[in-house]
Amino acid sequence: MAAAVGFFVGRRRFAFSGPLLLHMRTIAAKRKALRAFEQRKHQDDVFLLNYRAPPSHTFAEALSALRAYAITNIDQTVELHIKINMGDKKTKINPFHGLMLLPKQYGKEREVLVFAKDEAAEIAKNAGANIVGGEELIKKVADGELTDFHQVLCTLEFLSKMRPLQRILREKMPTTRRGTASDDIATAIRTYKQGHPYRCDRLGYVNIGVGKLSFTDADVRSNTLAVISTVLSHRISTKGKFFEKMWLSSSNGPGFRLLMDELVS
């Protein structure tokens, strides 16, 4: 027998049985479903409203559609969106980020400050470093006289001398782990001046630009394959499906889901 549920109004107690309470919960569930349906009615997505999965497109079809949507003279950025499987407890992938070199470069180069001397300083200047110096630059950075740079690089002999700048430089502080402190200073300069940043959040989403709409299909595709290869290098376990979904979009255009078979071997 269902227990009675009741409430008080003043000194009087009103009671009702379990089936009535169950009926009230059913009404509340229907109202919640109705509110969710009303919210979906205002979304401009014919596939969502008809409970159908959106179609997937080949890479060429998606890129052609994005160009068709670009009705302005702005050369929009083509963006690749990837959802990866972050794994379970044993093979959990932590959020990651880094820099990579795209086959077809685009965008602005970064201003690089390099701490080096003698022959390494000459190599840094020839490699395209914006500012090159030794101990005299440490005081300028500490006093706030030198701030116009995006990244700091150094040779290994300057790594211990730069410890007082740790709180000032923060994420710009050179480290051997990130490759910003290295005796191969020419390679480090090229990577950080022309490198393209990528980042994967804790939910497994990677959003990155892979070119411009004015690029040829081959250039955008080669950049896309380079990004996929870089993201794949962070995979820990070979079991299961690593790439779950991929989309291609532009700065002001819609997103098109991609057929992954032609991009992922």
C-alpha positions as CSV (number, residue, x, y, z in Angstrom):
1,M,0.0,0.0,0.0
2,A,1.4,3.4,-1.0
3,A,2.2,5.7,1.9
4,A,0.2,8.9,2.2
5,V,1.9,12.2,1.5
6,G,0.6,15.3,3.0
7,F,1.1,19.0,3.8
8,F,-0.2,21.4,6.3
9,V,-2.3,24.6,5.8
10,G,-2.4,26.3,9.2
11,R,-3.4,23.6,11.7
12,R,-5.1,21.4,9.2
13,R,-3.3,18.5,7.4
14,F,-4.2,17.5,3.9
15,A,-3.1,14.1,2.7
16,F,-3.1,12.3,-0.7
17,S,-1.8,8.9,-1.7
18,G,1.1,7.8,-3.8
19,P,-0.7,7.5,-7.2
20,L,-1.7,11.2,-7.1
21,L,1.9,12.2,-6.5
22,L,3.1,10.0,-9.3
23,H,0.5,11.6,-11.6
24,M,1.8,15.1,-10.7
25,R,5.4,14.0,-11.5
26,T,4.2,12.7,-14.9
27,I,2.6,16.1,-15.6
28,A,5.8,17.9,-14.6
29,A,7.8,15.6,-17.0
30,K,5.4,16.4,-19.9
31,R,5.7,20.1,-19.2
32,K,9.5,19.8,-19.3
33,A,9.4,18.0,-22.6
34,L,7.1,20.6,-24.0
35,R,9.5,23.4,-23.0
36,A,12.4,21.6,-24.7
37,F,10.3,21.2,-27.9
38,E,9.4,24.9,-27.9
39,Q,13.1,25.8,-27.6
40,R,14.0,23.5,-30.5
41,K,11.3,25.2,-32.7
42,H,13.4,28.4,-32.6
43,Q,16.6,26.7,-33.8
44,D,17.3,27.0,-37.5
45,D,18.3,23.4,-38.0
46,V,16.0,21.3,-40.1
47,F,17.8,18.1,-39.2
48,L,17.4,18.7,-35.5
49,L,13.7,19.5,-35.8
50,N,13.1,16.3,-37.8
51,Y,15.2,14.1,-35.6
52,R,17.6,13.3,-38.4
53,A,21.4,13.2,-38.4
54,P,23.0,16.0,-40.4
55,P,24.7,14.8,-43.6
56,S,28.4,14.4,-44.0
57,H,30.4,15.9,-46.9
58,T,33.6,15.3,-48.7
59,F,36.4,17.8,-48.1
60,A,36.0,19.4,-51.6
61,E,32.2,19.7,-51.2
62,A,32.5,21.4,-47.8
63,L,35.2,23.9,-49.1
64,S,33.1,24.6,-52.2
65,A,30.0,25.3,-50.1
66,L,32.0,27.7,-47.8
67,R,33.1,29.7,-50.8
68,A,29.5,29.9,-51.9
69,Y,28.5,31.3,-48.6
70,A,31.3,34.0,-48.7
71,I,29.3,36.8,-50.3
72,T,31.7,39.6,-49.0
73,N,35.1,40.6,-50.2
74,I,36.7,39.6,-46.9
75,D,39.1,36.7,-47.2
76,Q,37.8,34.5,-44.4
77,T,39.7,31.9,-42.5
78,V,38.9,28.3,-43.1
79,E,38.6,26.5,-39.7
80,L,38.9,22.9,-38.8
81,H,37.0,21.5,-35.8
82,I,37.9,18.1,-34.4
83,K,36.3,16.1,-31.6
84,I,38.7,13.4,-30.3
85,N,38.2,10.5,-27.8
86,M,40.0,11.6,-24.6
87,G,40.1,7.9,-23.4
88,D,39.2,6.3,-20.2
89,K,40.9,6.3,-16.8
90,K,43.8,4.0,-17.9
91,T,44.5,5.8,-21.2
92,K,43.3,9.3,-20.3
93,I,44.6,12.1,-22.5
94,N,45.2,15.4,-20.8
95,P,44.4,18.6,-22.6
96,F,47.3,19.6,-24.8
97,H,48.6,22.5,-26.8
98,G,51.6,23.4,-28.9
99,L,52.9,25.0,-32.1
100,M,53.2,23.4,-35.5
101,L,54.4,24.4,-38.9
102,L,51.8,24.4,-41.7
103,P,52.8,23.5,-45.2
104,K,51.1,26.7,-46.5
105,Q,51.8,29.5,-44.0
106,Y,49.5,32.4,-43.4
107,G,48.9,35.0,-40.7
108,K,51.3,37.4,-38.9
109,E,54.7,36.4,-37.7
110,R,55.5,36.7,-34.0
111,E,58.0,39.1,-32.6
112,V,60.8,37.0,-31.0
113,L,63.3,38.1,-28.3
114,V,66.4,36.0,-28.2
115,F,69.1,35.8,-25.5
116,A,72.3,34.7,-27.1
117,K,75.9,35.9,-27.6
118,D,78.9,35.5,-29.9
119,E,78.3,33.0,-32.7
120,A,74.8,32.1,-31.5
121,A,73.8,35.7,-31.6
122,E,74.8,36.0,-35.3
123,I,72.9,32.8,-36.1
124,A,69.8,34.2,-34.4
125,K,70.0,37.5,-36.3
126,N,70.4,35.6,-39.6
127,A,67.4,33.3,-38.7
128,G,65.1,36.4,-38.4
129,A,65.1,37.2,-34.6
130,N,63.6,40.6,-33.9
131,I,65.7,41.4,-30.9
132,V,69.0,39.7,-30.0
133,G,71.2,40.5,-26.9
134,G,72.8,39.2,-23.8
135,E,72.9,40.2,-20.1
136,E,72.1,43.9,-21.0
137,L,68.6,42.9,-22.1
138,I,67.8,41.1,-18.9
139,K,67.8,44.4,-17.0
140,K,65.7,46.1,-19.7
141,V,63.0,43.3,-19.5
142,A,63.1,43.5,-15.6
143,D,62.6,47.3,-15.6
144,G,59.8,47.1,-18.1
145,E,61.7,49.0,-20.9
146,L,61.4,46.0,-23.3
147,T,57.9,44.6,-23.7
148,D,57.3,44.5,-27.5
149,F,57.7,40.7,-28.1
150,H,55.5,37.6,-28.2
151,Q,58.0,35.0,-27.2
152,V,61.4,34.8,-25.5
153,L,64.0,32.3,-26.6
154,C,67.5,31.7,-25.3
155,T,70.5,29.4,-25.6
156,L,71.1,27.0,-22.7
157,E,73.9,29.1,-21.1
158,F,71.3,31.9,-20.4
159,L,68.7,29.7,-18.8
160,S,70.0,30.1,-15.3
161,K,70.7,33.8,-15.7
162,M,67.0,34.4,-16.6
163,R,65.5,33.0,-13.4
164,P,64.8,36.5,-12.0
165,L,62.5,37.1,-15.0
166,Q,60.3,34.1,-14.2
167,R,57.4,36.2,-12.7
168,I,57.6,38.9,-15.4
169,L,57.7,36.6,-18.4
170,R,55.4,33.9,-17.1
171,E,54.3,31.8,-20.0
172,K,56.9,33.5,-22.2
173,M,59.7,32.2,-20.0
174,P,62.0,29.8,-22.0
175,T,62.1,26.2,-21.0
176,T,63.8,23.1,-22.5
177,R,60.5,21.2,-22.3
178,R,58.8,23.5,-24.8
179,G,61.9,23.9,-26.9
180,T,62.2,27.6,-26.3
181,A,65.6,27.1,-24.6
182,S,67.9,25.4,-27.0
183,D,71.3,25.6,-28.6
184,D,69.7,25.0,-32.0
185,I,68.5,28.5,-31.9
186,A,67.8,28.8,-35.6
187,T,65.2,26.0,-35.5
188,A,63.6,27.4,-32.4
189,I,63.2,30.9,-34.0
190,R,61.7,29.4,-37.2
191,T,59.2,27.4,-35.1
192,Y,58.1,30.3,-32.9
193,K,58.0,32.9,-35.6
194,Q,56.0,30.9,-38.1
195,G,54.5,28.3,-35.9
196,H,50.7,27.8,-35.8
197,P,49.2,27.3,-32.3
198,Y,46.8,24.5,-31.6
199,R,45.0,23.5,-28.4
200,C,42.8,20.7,-27.3
201,D,40.4,21.4,-24.3
202,R,39.4,19.0,-21.6
203,L,36.3,17.9,-23.6
204,G,38.4,16.8,-26.6
205,Y,37.7,19.7,-29.0
206,V,40.4,21.1,-31.3
207,N,39.5,24.3,-33.2
208,I,42.2,25.6,-35.5
209,G,42.5,27.7,-38.7
210,V,43.9,25.8,-41.7
211,G,44.0,28.5,-44.3
212,K,42.1,31.1,-46.2
213,L,39.2,30.8,-48.7
214,S,41.5,32.2,-51.3
215,F,43.8,29.3,-51.0
216,T,43.6,26.4,-53.4
217,D,41.9,23.2,-52.4
218,A,45.2,21.4,-52.4
219,D,46.8,24.0,-50.0
220,V,43.9,23.9,-47.5
221,R,43.9,20.1,-47.7
222,S,47.6,19.8,-47.0
223,N,47.3,22.1,-44.0
224,T,44.3,20.0,-42.7
225,L,46.2,16.7,-43.1
226,A,49.2,18.3,-41.2
227,V,46.9,19.3,-38.3
228,I,45.3,15.8,-38.2
229,S,48.8,14.2,-38.1
230,T,49.9,16.5,-35.3
231,V,46.8,15.9,-33.2
232,L,47.1,12.1,-33.8
233,S,50.7,12.2,-32.4
234,H,49.1,12.9,-28.9
235,R,47.2,9.6,-29.0
236,I,48.1,7.2,-26.1
237,S,46.1,4.0,-26.8
238,T,45.7,2.4,-30.2
239,K,42.4,0.8,-29.1
240,G,39.1,2.3,-30.1
241,K,38.2,5.2,-32.4
242,F,40.4,8.3,-31.8
243,F,38.7,10.9,-34.1
244,E,35.0,11.0,-33.4
245,K,33.8,14.0,-35.6
246,M,35.2,16.7,-37.9
247,W,33.7,19.9,-39.2
248,L,34.9,22.5,-41.7
249,S,33.7,26.1,-41.3
250,S,34.7,29.6,-42.1
251,S,34.9,32.8,-40.1
252,N,31.4,33.9,-40.9
253,G,30.0,30.8,-42.6
254,P,28.2,27.7,-41.4
255,G,29.9,24.4,-40.5
256,F,29.8,21.2,-42.6
257,R,30.5,17.8,-41.1
258,L,33.2,15.9,-43.0
259,L,33.6,12.4,-44.1
260,M,36.6,11.3,-42.1
261,D,37.5,8.2,-44.3
262,E,39.3,10.3,-46.9
263,L,41.3,12.3,-44.2
264,V,42.1,9.6,-41.6
265,S,43.8,6.4,-42.8
